Amino acid sequence: MVKSAGRKKEEKWLTTLGDMDFEPVDMTSLVIVGNKTTYVQDGLMITPRGYTL
């Protein structure tokens, strides 16, 4: 979840949809949803492309 991306008051947090607080979501928000292969590493959400680079 990113709110006000690129702005002075940018906020970001990582959560599951089941635990997500939808109260702060507004028109400046971006919600990124992973898939079954998505995992978290060092606080970052990673989804493998499915092929070797």
N, C-alpha and C positions, 0 to 999 in steps of 0.2 A: 504494500500500500504506500503510495506517495501522494502527499498533499502539497500543493503549491510548488511543484517541481521547478527548479531554476530560479525561484524567488527567495527573497531574504528570509522568509519564515518557512522554508521548506521543512517538511516533516516526513519521515519514512519509518515504517515498522513492518516486521515480518510476523505473520500469524496464519492460522488456518481459517477457512471460511466458517467452521463451526465455532471458533473462539473469537471471531472478528467483532469488534465494536463498530457498528454502522453509524453511530451518532456523528462522528466527525466527517463522514463522507459527504462531499458537496461537489459543485461543478468544477472545482479545481483539483479533484482527486483522480488518481489513476489506480485501478485495482488490477494486478497482474495475477492470473491464475495459472498454475503449473498443471502438469499431467502426472500419470502414474510413475514416470521415470524421474520426475523432479526431486531434487534433494537439496539440503542446506549444508553449506560448507563455509566456515568462517563468517557466518552471518549473512551470506549471499545465497540467493536462490539460483540453482543451476539445473537446466534441463538439457541433457545430452541431445545432440543433433540426430543420432541414429546411424551415423557413418563416421569413419575415421578420417581425420584431416591430414 
